[in-house]
Amino acid sequence: MIGMKSDINTIKVFLKDDSSDNTQVLTLWGMAGIGKTYLADYIFKLHHIKFERSCFLEDIERRCTSSDELLDLQKRILKDFQDGSWMDVQDTNVGTYKIEKILLRKRTLLVLDGISKVEQLDALIGTKGLHPGCKLIITSKSESITEKCRLFETEVSPKRMRHFLEGLDRKESIQLLHWHAYGRNEPNEDDKEDSLKVAKYCNGHPLALKVLGSSIRYEDATWDEILESLSKKIHHDIQEVLQISFDSLPHEKDKELFKFIACFFVGKDKEFSEEILKASGKCRSFGIKNLTNRCLLTVCPYSNKLLMHQLLQDLGRYVVHQESPEKPWKRSLLWHHGDFVTVLQQKKGTTKIQGLVLDMKAFEDDTSRGSSSVDDYNNFKSFPFINWVLSLCSPSDNQQPVFETLAFSEMSNLRLLQLNYVKIRGSYKNLPKGLRWLCMHGFPLSFIPSELQMENMVALDMSNSNLQLLWKKPKVLKSLKFLNLSGCPKLLTVGSFTAFPVLERLTLAGCINMVEVSESIGNCHRLVVLNMSECHQLKKLPQTIGNLKNLRELLINGCINLGEFPVEMKDMESLEILEANNINIAPQVSSSAIVKAIPRSVNSYSISLPKSLVSLSLVNNNLSNESFPVDFIGLSVLRILYLDRNPITSLPDCVRSLTGLETLSLYKCKMLKTILCAPNTIKIMLISHCETLEKVTFYPDTVARRYIFYNDIVSLTEIQGQFKMQAISEIDKVILVSLGWINLEYVNYHGLHIACPVGTYRYQEKMQSAQILYEHGIFSTYLKGQEVPKSFTHRSNGSSSVILHSNTKNCRIRGLNVCIKSSISYSPMDAPIRIAIRNLTKNFSWIYQPIMYVSSEPNEVRVWLSHWMFENNEFEDGDEVSVHLNAKTDYGSFYNVKHFGDGQEYAHLKEYGISLVYGDKNKKEDPLAYYKSWNHIITRDVSAAKIFSLNDYLLMPHWPIMYKRDYRSAPYWPK
């Protein structure tokens, strides 16, 4: 079960609680071959005996294509449910009725694997409901398969949950591949490089890893041979499984959409792709949603780009290739260079061709680098014409092939055309007039020829070209929604915008010599995004920008000569995102755009920034604390604020007035010392490389779940709600007494390691006074000497447990003091430790990984002291308790640390002691009240900690949530 431990634990928790108000239906969803069936079968075999009735119905999608086959599935369920009349059922309605009766009366475990239609669910589980304690597990490629199920339309419907199965990470992929290849997890050094290429190709897909690994074991194949075969076609066993997902798409337009995206639009913006595909007649209004619901496509929630697993992309291209394997001119889409050259050189264009892509620069770059055969396969480069194309583009012959525009004249159905850095000659009138998307990076002419037919064009991309003006004879392009002229260094002006009545996105980024943007842009009433970043010579924004009532994003990063913002900006009620980074404005220059845009008084604020702003970015603008206004009270809907690389020393007062702020970035503010009373609404804070930062607090001081990124900050001692480090000499003695820490000698720290949220620990070499660390409801420090103090009455040599015996009657145990004596016999590289406290009587444990640890020499004895705060009788008199300490020294990142093992490189627990701390009902004030306000009291509530296994709760540094697979998405990280 490599890589599935977390998934297994999730399902175990789902199955464990059989209370009447607990979740009864679990949907496991994910792409084909991701392991849904394997996981469900594993869980079923472990737990089916605990239920009165059980059934595992496998592969329903393949086995259920007619009513007769559906009836056979019902009989199978009834037979497994021990219904004696199952053979007499001759009608699906009767079968549903009998299944309903059993589900209502018996505690049942039913697994329905491979559900593809809601009608299958209705027939196999009915509508009457489930008996308390019943558990239904559904596996499907569709996330929303249960949304229209009639069982959930009843007055008292069962509770349900969904669990997405991701692919494996890099390490797990290599382990699974080599397990199937050699029966072991680790690769041989001799074939490590090639096997890594195969694992990368599989991109975390378990079925692909299994199939290709098994080829080594059972077919005597080599990694080179596998790579060579992948350069020609997708493996049959993988393709067969994935093909079912494609074939099951209910509408032909959905299949066409899948092929178009696989060939041309992976990595492209969703809205951009959708508009082009709709205009081309290839996308229904809910087409992309259909593909995402079936795990054939993913939309990145951060960038809004279309993402697709490599295997699915290969499947889509394979389906297109099979339209005519030997005659590329009879295929609908062409993206392979050799096929493209064949069609154009031989002038074999046909009405069959709908999309055509050629990027000579990318092709030449690939050729000069030399790509692997897997990379070749991904671009279908290993075809008969490849050698000829290579010879045309070889370094020894700098003559790039020149194509005739006449070769396009027969492609009357061509809708998508990309000719990046391609040399063509002839009349542009030969290009089809039905084009919806034309992309010509590196366009060599100084203007667009008037004979180019553009009346149906939705998107025009002339990036990095030699354009000096758009055209000599203006046209009105009534369909054009996307215009990209970025990186055109000779372009001085676009001219009149009356030619673009429906324009939605205009990109002029990197037009370094553009001096003006016409006031006629105010007529582009549908404009949503305007990007003028790095237009170095642009001196002002058009006054009519206030007329753009639909403008949502305005980007002016790097416009270093820009004057003041127009007052009319206040009227832009739809503007949500304003980026004004790297303008390099000194605060003393009173005529600067930023000082004008960010006034010092609340009263003048209304004439500057639109109140509709949701995201504001002012990175690297030399803004000090004095540059900011008294408050930002006008920006009541602002959610995201970037102030990176500015010389502020503390949190500006105006930021505290942002009551809806959720993301605050202060990355590389190297003079920043404190962040005090930050809005408590913040969910994400980025403070990495703020080298002098010492303290972060929030107001109000109630604790909320948030992620704070703080790499490379050696001076940081507190993040309120997460951790606090404080010199023992500065701590009130009442607190130490309350902890039960009296008459103890503490050790000064040298060689301290502090955790970073990326999973590694930062080394601090300087000597520090004795410190106490507080996090997760646990206080900890190190003691002088080499022995556990005698005050710890419950003692063990580490190999045995202890029984808790209370010395005080009628007092509840509210905490444990745990003291551990340990050493590491071999220590070439330090690593974090983990401490596990197990209540063997109650079958619960808490595993703690501190945010800091102290370096130690080989065999050096360390005495670690900790106080664990508890609240709900987690420990009581008579409970049997054990303590464990483990670490492994050889690690490259947090996720590679192996804990709880045996051997000389692991930590050795020589002795531990436990003393009990009791509650005092007579105390009017609690000395630990501040710490308890962080809601860090340790409980058995699974929401209080990450589940490590079914009854184990992992208390560890606040690592951010990072998505496991690269075909999914990843949170924003500053560069």
Disulfide bonds with the S-S distance in Angstrom:
none
